[in-house]
Amino acid sequence: MYIIKNAWLSLIRNKGRNLLIGIIILVLSIATCITLAIRSSADQLVNSYNSKYDIEATLGMNRDNMMKDFTPGEKPTEDEQSEQEKPQMPEIESLTVSEIEKYGDSEYVKNYYYTYRFNMNANIEKLSSSNSDDKRMDKKADDMNSGDFVVMGYDSYESMSDFISGKYTISDGEVSSDFTSDSCIISSELASSNDLKVGDTITLISPNNEELTYDLKITGIYKENEEDSDSMGQMFSDSANMIITNKTVSEVIRTLDEDISMILSPTFILTSEDVVDSFSEELANKGLSEYYQVQTNLETINSETASIQNVAHFAGVFLIITLIIGGVVLFVLNMINVRERKYEIGVLRTIGMTKLSVSCQFVVELLIVTFISITLGIGIGSVLSVPTANYLLENEIESSQQAQTQVQQNFGGPQGEEANRPMGRDGGRMNGVMSLDKVTSMNAVVDIKVILQLFGIGLLLTVISSLSAIVSIARFSPLTILRERS
């Protein structure tokens, strides 16, 4: 108690010196409080964002392996145009349901689903483009596909990613919750041109055998959002001429028509981002063709939080620099403080105070100043942390948008406000398999965790900066000090 009382009296006697130290620590505590709040908020936001979206894995073409096995033919002459002389691409077998179920049976997979995609004719009129260029595209699409309409078969709501992302929305009726019923939904354009409504029935016709038909009841009509209407997918009028049904209908149609070509596209929901490589290796061991590779949405998720991660990284670097500079300044000030108070130290030692007691008094003095300054710094820092964090994030987002605009200009993309629109497939980003919401604000709140960290840092700085006083006091001889003073 005597040490604390004596330290307090010493602080009052030397107001100017201690006020200077207090201001320095106050500035350090404000800067540290802001950076800690930003880092804490950024970590929470990134973790929350990552937990909001599942890690999705799909199977895409491995173009490197395909080109490795690509066999170019000899250059044909005018009289030699046989198939053998054409470049031969490796044959790639479509995935089967049993293979997808085998791949989905994994400790790394939480859930999985798959969709069917195939072409059928129907007893309704197909939509066609009005201008000549689009008509040529439609004709090219007809040559590529064996039916007028694209049929998509889903096995659950979770697999209907275009509706989850908002690319498609139901304008009338609903998507039937019974994924085993003979039902479908069609586009608003297709319904309007054929005078169809919810409750009507359409008949799918096999492109291989007109006698094979399948009746479906329309339970809903969907529309495509305007921002996606100019995507590459519209070149073949897939959206307008798409009939969406369920996997049960798809499997029955495949049973009826063994010659129909169906593409199965699986999506695996992984347990975490850390298992991507292990999952890829497991699929290879289970017999996945080398022409397939695992693709995930990790890059997309990380790209959407890149700005906030950059802000957190900047805050971390700034925090380290601040603490180093602050520690050095306090260390030097304590050295000067001890030299100016040599006589006081000599007197205290002469009247019987031990070296440890005198050292503790100096440490307690600095602790009192530090904790008062940190308390004020917390109050000021809590007010400044949110606008500072959002200002830094705003600058980072602006820098990111400028980089994206430059990329669009490289492709001759739109200018002005249109330049900020996504430019990837289906209106999404250029990389990844799904579209996410970008983080545009931070709530850098000074919580109890930040406060405890700040007081911990203050205590550490106090101990480090007090080392000069402790070492000097241990070396001083009280008689020598008093003799030099006289």
C-alpha positions as CSV (number, residue, x, y, z in Angstrom):
1,M,0.0,0.0,0.0
2,Y,2.9,2.4,0.8
3,I,4.3,1.8,-2.7
4,I,1.0,2.6,-4.4
5,K,0.5,5.8,-2.2
6,N,4.0,7.0,-2.9
7,A,3.6,6.3,-6.6
8,W,0.4,8.4,-6.7
9,L,2.1,11.3,-4.9
10,S,5.0,11.1,-7.3
11,L,2.6,11.3,-10.2
12,I,0.9,14.4,-8.8
13,R,4.3,16.1,-8.2
14,N,5.5,15.5,-11.8
15,K,2.3,16.4,-13.7
16,G,4.1,17.6,-16.9
17,R,6.3,14.6,-17.4
18,N,3.5,12.1,-16.6
19,L,1.0,14.0,-18.8
20,L,3.4,13.7,-21.8
21,I,3.7,9.9,-21.1
22,G,-0.1,9.7,-20.8
23,I,-0.7,11.5,-24.1
24,I,1.7,9.1,-25.9
25,I,0.0,6.1,-24.3
26,L,-3.4,7.5,-25.1
27,V,-2.5,7.9,-28.8
28,L,-1.1,4.4,-28.8
29,S,-4.2,3.0,-27.1
30,I,-6.6,4.7,-29.6
31,A,-4.7,3.3,-32.5
32,T,-4.4,-0.1,-31.0
33,C,-8.1,-0.1,-30.0
34,I,-9.2,0.7,-33.6
35,T,-6.9,-1.9,-35.2
36,L,-7.9,-4.6,-32.7
37,A,-11.6,-3.8,-33.3
38,I,-11.1,-4.0,-37.0
39,R,-9.3,-7.3,-36.8
40,S,-11.8,-8.8,-34.5
41,S,-14.7,-7.7,-36.6
42,A,-13.1,-8.8,-39.8
43,D,-12.4,-12.3,-38.4
44,Q,-16.0,-12.6,-37.1
45,L,-17.4,-11.4,-40.4
46,V,-15.2,-13.7,-42.5
47,N,-16.1,-16.7,-40.3
48,S,-19.8,-15.8,-40.5
49,Y,-19.6,-15.3,-44.2
50,N,-17.8,-18.6,-44.8
51,S,-20.3,-20.5,-42.6
52,K,-23.2,-18.9,-44.5
53,Y,-22.2,-20.5,-47.7
54,D,-21.5,-24.2,-48.1
55,I,-18.4,-25.4,-49.8
56,E,-19.7,-26.8,-53.1
57,A,-17.7,-29.2,-55.2
58,T,-18.7,-30.1,-58.8
59,L,-17.1,-32.3,-61.5
60,G,-15.8,-30.4,-64.5
61,M,-13.7,-31.3,-67.5
62,N,-9.9,-31.6,-67.0
63,R,-8.8,-29.9,-70.2
64,D,-5.2,-30.5,-69.6
65,N,-5.6,-34.3,-69.5
66,M,-8.0,-34.1,-72.5
67,M,-5.5,-32.2,-74.6
68,K,-2.7,-34.6,-73.5
69,D,-4.7,-37.5,-75.1
70,F,-5.8,-35.4,-78.1
71,T,-4.8,-37.2,-81.3
72,P,-4.5,-34.8,-84.3
73,G,-5.1,-36.4,-87.7
74,E,-3.0,-35.8,-90.8
75,K,-4.0,-32.9,-92.9
76,P,-6.6,-34.2,-95.4
77,T,-6.4,-33.8,-99.1
78,E,-9.4,-32.7,-101.2
79,D,-10.2,-36.3,-101.9
80,E,-9.5,-37.5,-98.4
81,Q,-12.0,-36.3,-95.8
82,S,-12.6,-39.5,-93.8
83,E,-13.3,-39.6,-90.2
84,Q,-9.9,-41.2,-89.4
85,E,-8.2,-38.1,-90.7
86,K,-10.0,-35.8,-88.4
87,P,-8.5,-34.8,-85.0
88,Q,-9.7,-37.4,-82.4
89,M,-10.8,-36.2,-78.9
90,P,-10.8,-38.8,-76.2
91,E,-14.2,-40.4,-75.4
92,I,-15.6,-39.2,-72.1
93,E,-18.4,-41.3,-70.6
94,S,-21.2,-39.5,-68.8
95,L,-21.5,-40.0,-65.1
96,T,-24.1,-42.5,-63.9
97,V,-26.4,-42.3,-60.8
98,S,-24.5,-45.2,-59.2
99,E,-21.2,-43.5,-59.7
100,I,-22.5,-40.2,-58.2
101,E,-23.9,-42.1,-55.2
102,K,-20.5,-43.9,-54.7
103,Y,-18.7,-40.5,-54.8
104,G,-21.2,-39.0,-52.5
105,D,-20.7,-41.7,-49.9
106,S,-17.7,-40.0,-48.3
107,E,-16.7,-38.7,-44.9
108,Y,-15.9,-35.4,-46.6
109,V,-19.4,-34.9,-47.9
110,K,-22.3,-33.6,-45.9
111,N,-24.9,-33.8,-48.6
112,Y,-25.0,-34.2,-52.4
113,Y,-27.5,-33.8,-55.2
114,Y,-27.5,-34.0,-59.0
115,T,-29.5,-32.7,-61.9
116,Y,-30.5,-34.2,-65.3
117,R,-30.2,-32.3,-68.5
118,F,-31.5,-33.6,-71.8
119,N,-33.5,-32.6,-74.9
120,M,-37.0,-33.4,-75.8
121,N,-39.7,-32.3,-78.3
122,A,-43.2,-31.3,-77.1
123,N,-46.7,-30.6,-78.3
124,I,-46.1,-26.9,-78.0
125,E,-44.3,-24.4,-80.2
126,K,-40.6,-23.6,-79.5
127,L,-39.6,-20.0,-79.2
128,S,-37.3,-18.7,-81.9
129,S,-35.3,-15.5,-82.2
130,S,-36.5,-12.7,-84.4
131,N,-33.3,-11.5,-86.0
132,S,-31.3,-13.4,-88.5
133,D,-28.2,-13.8,-86.4
134,D,-30.1,-15.3,-83.5
135,K,-31.9,-17.6,-86.0
136,R,-28.6,-18.9,-87.1
137,M,-27.7,-19.5,-83.5
138,D,-31.0,-21.4,-83.0
139,K,-30.4,-23.5,-86.0
140,K,-26.9,-24.3,-84.7
141,A,-28.5,-25.2,-81.4
142,D,-30.9,-27.5,-83.2
143,D,-28.0,-29.2,-84.9
144,M,-26.2,-29.7,-81.6
145,N,-29.3,-30.9,-79.7
146,S,-31.7,-33.7,-80.7
147,G,-34.8,-32.0,-79.3
148,D,-36.4,-28.5,-79.4
149,F,-36.6,-28.1,-75.6
150,V,-34.0,-28.4,-72.9
151,V,-35.4,-30.4,-69.9
152,M,-33.8,-30.1,-66.5
153,G,-34.6,-32.6,-63.8
154,Y,-33.9,-31.7,-60.1
155,D,-34.1,-33.9,-57.0
156,S,-34.7,-31.2,-54.4
157,Y,-35.1,-27.5,-53.7
158,E,-31.4,-27.4,-52.7
159,S,-30.3,-28.5,-56.1
160,M,-32.2,-25.6,-57.9
161,S,-29.4,-23.2,-57.5
162,D,-30.8,-20.8,-60.2
163,F,-33.8,-20.2,-58.0
164,I,-31.8,-20.0,-54.8
165,S,-29.5,-17.3,-56.4
166,G,-32.5,-15.4,-57.7
167,K,-31.7,-15.8,-61.4
168,Y,-35.1,-17.4,-61.8
169,T,-38.2,-16.6,-59.8
170,I,-41.7,-18.0,-59.9
171,S,-44.2,-15.5,-61.3
172,D,-47.3,-17.8,-61.0
173,G,-48.0,-21.0,-59.2
174,E,-45.1,-22.8,-57.5
175,V,-42.4,-25.4,-57.8
176,S,-44.0,-28.6,-56.6
177,S,-42.6,-29.9,-53.4
178,D,-43.3,-33.5,-54.6
179,F,-40.2,-34.4,-56.6
180,T,-41.8,-37.6,-57.7
181,S,-44.9,-36.1,-59.4
182,D,-45.6,-35.7,-63.1
183,S,-45.2,-32.0,-62.9
184,C,-43.1,-29.2,-64.5
185,I,-42.6,-25.5,-64.6
186,I,-42.0,-23.4,-67.8
187,S,-40.8,-20.0,-68.6
188,S,-43.2,-17.0,-68.8
189,E,-42.2,-16.5,-72.5
190,L,-43.1,-20.1,-73.4
191,A,-46.4,-19.9,-71.5
192,S,-47.4,-16.6,-73.2
193,S,-46.5,-17.7,-76.7
194,N,-48.4,-21.0,-76.3
195,D,-51.3,-19.6,-74.2
196,L,-50.5,-21.9,-71.3
197,K,-51.3,-21.4,-67.7
198,V,-50.9,-23.2,-64.3
199,G,-52.9,-26.4,-64.4
200,D,-52.5,-27.1,-68.1
201,T,-50.8,-30.2,-69.3
202,I,-48.0,-30.5,-71.9
203,T,-46.7,-33.6,-73.6
204,L,-43.0,-34.4,-74.0
205,I,-42.1,-36.4,-77.1
206,S,-38.9,-38.4,-77.5
207,P,-36.7,-37.0,-80.3
208,N,-35.8,-40.6,-81.1
209,N,-39.3,-42.1,-81.2
210,E,-42.4,-40.0,-81.6
211,E,-44.5,-42.7,-80.1
212,L,-42.8,-42.3,-76.8
213,T,-44.6,-39.5,-74.9
214,Y,-44.8,-38.2,-71.4
215,D,-47.5,-35.9,-70.0
216,L,-46.6,-33.3,-67.4
217,K,-48.9,-30.9,-65.5
218,I,-47.7,-27.3,-65.2
219,T,-47.5,-26.3,-61.6
220,G,-45.6,-23.0,-62.0
221,I,-44.4,-20.4,-64.4
222,Y,-41.0,-18.8,-63.9
223,K,-39.3,-15.7,-65.2
224,E,-35.6,-14.8,-65.6
225,N,-34.4,-11.7,-63.9
226,E,-33.5,-8.8,-66.2
227,E,-29.9,-8.6,-65.1
228,D,-29.3,-12.1,-66.4
229,S,-31.2,-11.7,-69.7
230,D,-28.2,-10.8,-71.7
231,S,-26.0,-13.7,-70.6
232,M,-24.3,-16.2,-72.9
233,G,-26.9,-18.8,-72.0
234,Q,-29.5,-16.7,-73.9
235,M,-27.7,-17.2,-77.2
236,F,-29.4,-20.6,-77.6
237,S,-32.7,-19.5,-75.9
238,D,-32.1,-22.1,-73.2
239,S,-34.0,-20.2,-70.6
240,A,-37.1,-19.5,-72.6
241,N,-37.3,-23.0,-74.1
242,M,-36.4,-24.8,-70.8
243,I,-38.8,-27.1,-69.1
244,I,-38.0,-27.8,-65.5
245,T,-39.2,-31.0,-63.9
246,N,-37.8,-33.5,-61.3
247,K,-35.4,-36.5,-61.4
248,T,-38.2,-39.1,-61.2
249,V,-39.6,-37.9,-64.5
250,S,-36.1,-37.8,-65.9
251,E,-35.4,-41.4,-64.8
252,V,-38.7,-42.7,-66.2
253,I,-38.0,-41.0,-69.6
254,R,-34.5,-42.6,-69.7
255,T,-36.1,-45.9,-69.0
256,L,-38.6,-45.5,-71.8
257,D,-36.0,-44.2,-74.2
258,E,-32.7,-45.9,-73.8
259,D,-31.2,-44.0,-76.7
260,I,-31.8,-40.6,-75.2
261,S,-28.7,-38.7,-74.2
262,M,-28.7,-37.3,-70.6
263,I,-26.1,-35.4,-68.8
264,L,-25.9,-35.8,-65.0
265,S,-24.3,-32.9,-63.1
266,P,-23.6,-33.7,-59.4
267,T,-22.9,-31.1,-56.6
268,F,-21.3,-32.3,-53.4
269,I,-21.6,-30.2,-50.2
270,L,-18.2,-30.7,-48.4
271,T,-17.7,-30.6,-44.7
272,S,-15.0,-27.9,-44.8
273,E,-12.6,-26.2,-47.2
274,D,-9.8,-28.2,-45.7
275,V,-11.0,-31.5,-47.2
276,V,-11.0,-30.4,-50.9
277,D,-7.7,-32.1,-51.7
278,S,-8.6,-35.2,-49.7
279,F,-12.0,-35.5,-51.5
280,S,-10.3,-35.1,-54.9
281,E,-7.8,-37.9,-54.1
282,E,-10.7,-40.1,-52.8
283,L,-12.6,-39.7,-56.0
284,A,-9.5,-40.6,-58.0
285,N,-9.1,-43.8,-55.9
286,K,-12.8,-44.6,-56.5
287,G,-12.3,-44.6,-60.2
288,L,-13.2,-41.1,-61.4
289,S,-12.0,-40.6,-64.9
290,E,-8.8,-38.5,-65.4
291,Y,-10.8,-36.4,-67.7
292,Y,-12.8,-35.0,-64.8
293,Q,-11.6,-32.7,-62.0
294,V,-13.1,-31.4,-58.8
295,Q,-14.1,-27.7,-59.0
296,T,-15.2,-25.7,-55.9
297,N,-16.6,-22.3,-55.1
298,L,-13.8,-21.6,-52.7
299,E,-12.3,-19.0,-55.0
300,T,-15.6,-17.2,-55.3
301,I,-16.2,-17.2,-51.5
302,N,-12.6,-15.9,-50.8
303,S,-12.9,-13.3,-53.6
304,E,-16.0,-11.8,-51.9
305,T,-14.2,-11.4,-48.6
306,A,-10.9,-10.4,-50.1
307,S,-11.5,-6.7,-49.4
308,I,-12.2,-7.2,-45.8
309,Q,-9.3,-9.6,-45.4
310,N,-7.0,-7.0,-46.9
311,V,-8.3,-4.4,-44.4
312,A,-7.7,-6.9,-41.5
313,H,-4.2,-7.5,-42.8
314,F,-3.5,-3.8,-43.1
315,A,-4.8,-3.3,-39.5
316,G,-2.5,-6.1,-38.3
317,V,0.6,-4.6,-39.9
318,F,-0.3,-1.2,-38.6
319,L,-0.8,-2.7,-35.1
320,I,2.7,-4.3,-35.1
321,I,4.3,-1.1,-36.3
322,T,2.4,1.0,-33.7
323,L,3.4,-1.3,-30.8
324,I,7.1,-1.4,-31.8
325,I,7.3,2.4,-32.1
326,G,5.3,2.9,-28.9
327,G,7.4,0.4,-27.0
328,V,10.7,2.1,-28.1
329,V,9.3,5.6,-27.3
330,L,8.2,4.5,-23.8
331,F,11.5,2.8,-23.2
332,V,13.4,5.9,-24.0
333,L,11.1,8.1,-21.9
334,N,11.6,5.8,-18.9
335,M,15.4,6.0,-19.3
336,I,15.2,9.8,-19.3
337,N,12.8,9.7,-16.3
338,V,15.1,7.5,-14.3
339,R,18.1,9.7,-15.0
340,E,16.2,12.8,-13.9
341,R,15.1,11.1,-10.7
342,K,18.5,9.7,-9.6
343,Y,18.6,11.8,-6.5
344,E,15.0,10.7,-5.5
345,I,16.1,7.1,-6.0
346,G,19.2,7.6,-3.8
347,V,17.1,9.1,-1.0
348,L,14.6,6.3,-1.1
349,R,17.4,3.7,-1.0
350,T,19.1,5.6,1.9
351,I,16.0,5.6,4.1
352,G,15.7,1.8,3.7
353,M,13.6,1.0,0.6
354,T,14.9,-2.0,-1.2
355,K,15.8,-2.1,-4.9
356,L,12.7,-4.2,-5.5
357,S,10.4,-1.7,-3.7
358,V,11.8,1.3,-5.6
359,S,11.5,-0.6,-8.9
360,C,7.9,-1.6,-8.1
361,Q,7.1,2.1,-7.4
362,F,8.3,3.1,-10.9
363,V,6.4,0.3,-12.5
364,V,3.2,1.2,-10.5
365,E,3.5,4.8,-11.6
366,L,3.6,3.8,-15.2
367,L,0.8,1.3,-14.8
368,I,-1.5,4.0,-13.3
369,V,-0.8,6.3,-16.2
370,T,-1.2,3.4,-18.7
371,F,-4.5,2.2,-17.4
372,I,-6.0,5.7,-17.2
373,S,-4.8,6.4,-20.8
374,I,-6.1,3.0,-22.0
375,T,-9.5,3.6,-20.4
376,L,-9.8,7.0,-22.3
377,G,-8.4,5.3,-25.4
378,I,-11.1,2.7,-25.3
379,G,-13.8,5.3,-25.2
380,I,-12.4,7.3,-28.1
381,G,-11.4,4.2,-30.1
382,S,-14.9,2.7,-29.8
383,V,-16.3,5.9,-31.4
384,L,-13.7,6.0,-34.2
385,S,-13.4,2.3,-35.0
386,V,-16.6,1.9,-37.1
387,P,-16.1,4.9,-39.4
388,T,-12.4,4.1,-39.7
389,A,-13.0,0.5,-40.6
390,N,-15.7,1.4,-43.2
391,Y,-13.5,4.1,-44.7
392,L,-10.6,1.6,-45.2
393,L,-13.1,-1.0,-46.6
394,E,-14.6,1.6,-48.9
395,N,-11.1,2.4,-50.3
396,E,-10.3,-1.3,-50.7
397,I,-13.6,-2.0,-52.5
398,E,-13.0,1.0,-54.8
399,S,-9.6,-0.2,-55.6
400,S,-11.0,-3.7,-56.4
401,Q,-13.7,-2.2,-58.6
402,Q,-11.2,-0.2,-60.5
403,A,-9.2,-3.4,-61.2
404,Q,-12.4,-5.1,-62.3
405,T,-13.3,-2.2,-64.6
406,Q,-9.8,-2.4,-66.1
407,V,-10.3,-6.1,-66.9
408,Q,-13.7,-5.3,-68.5
409,Q,-12.1,-2.5,-70.6
410,N,-9.5,-5.1,-71.7
411,F,-12.4,-7.1,-73.1
412,G,-14.1,-4.0,-74.5
413,G,-16.7,-4.2,-71.8
414,P,-19.3,-1.6,-70.8
415,Q,-18.3,1.7,-69.3
416,G,-19.7,3.9,-66.5
417,E,-22.2,2.3,-64.1
418,E,-22.5,-0.8,-66.4
419,A,-18.8,-1.5,-65.8
420,N,-19.5,-2.6,-62.2
421,R,-21.8,-5.4,-63.4
422,P,-20.5,-9.0,-63.0
423,M,-19.1,-10.3,-66.2
424,G,-18.9,-14.0,-65.6
425,R,-21.0,-16.8,-67.0
426,D,-24.8,-16.4,-66.4
427,G,-24.2,-13.0,-64.9
428,G,-22.0,-14.3,-62.2
429,R,-18.3,-13.8,-61.5
430,M,-15.6,-15.1,-63.9
431,N,-14.4,-17.8,-61.5
432,G,-16.2,-20.2,-59.2
433,V,-19.5,-22.0,-59.4
434,M,-21.9,-19.7,-57.6
435,S,-22.6,-16.1,-57.1
436,L,-22.4,-14.5,-53.6
437,D,-23.2,-11.2,-51.9
438,K,-20.1,-9.0,-51.5
439,V,-19.3,-7.6,-48.0
440,T,-19.6,-3.8,-48.2
441,S,-19.6,-2.7,-44.5
442,M,-18.0,-3.6,-41.2
443,N,-19.3,-3.2,-37.6
444,A,-16.0,-2.8,-35.8
445,V,-17.4,-2.9,-32.3
446,V,-15.1,-2.7,-29.3
447,D,-16.2,-5.7,-27.3
448,I,-14.9,-7.4,-24.1
449,K,-12.4,-9.4,-26.2
450,V,-10.9,-6.2,-27.6
451,I,-10.8,-4.5,-24.2
452,L,-9.0,-7.5,-22.6
453,Q,-6.5,-7.6,-25.5
454,L,-5.9,-3.9,-25.1
455,F,-5.2,-4.0,-21.4
456,G,-3.0,-7.1,-22.0
457,I,-1.0,-5.1,-24.5
458,G,-0.8,-2.2,-22.1
459,L,0.5,-4.4,-19.4
460,L,3.1,-5.9,-21.7
461,L,4.3,-2.5,-22.9
462,T,4.5,-1.2,-19.3
463,V,6.7,-4.2,-18.3
464,I,8.9,-3.8,-21.3
465,S,9.3,-0.1,-21.0
466,S,10.0,-0.4,-17.3
467,L,13.0,-2.6,-17.8
468,S,15.2,0.4,-18.2
469,A,14.1,1.7,-14.8
470,I,14.5,-1.7,-13.1
471,V,18.0,-2.2,-14.6
472,S,19.2,1.3,-13.7
473,I,17.8,1.1,-10.1
474,A,19.6,-2.2,-9.6
475,R,22.9,-0.6,-10.7
476,F,22.6,2.6,-8.8
477,S,24.5,3.0,-5.4
478,P,22.6,5.3,-3.1
479,L,25.8,6.7,-1.5
480,T,27.3,7.4,-5.0
481,I,24.1,9.2,-6.0
482,L,24.0,11.4,-2.9
483,R,27.7,12.2,-3.2
484,E,27.3,13.3,-6.9
485,R,24.3,15.4,-5.9
486,S,26.3,17.2,-3.1
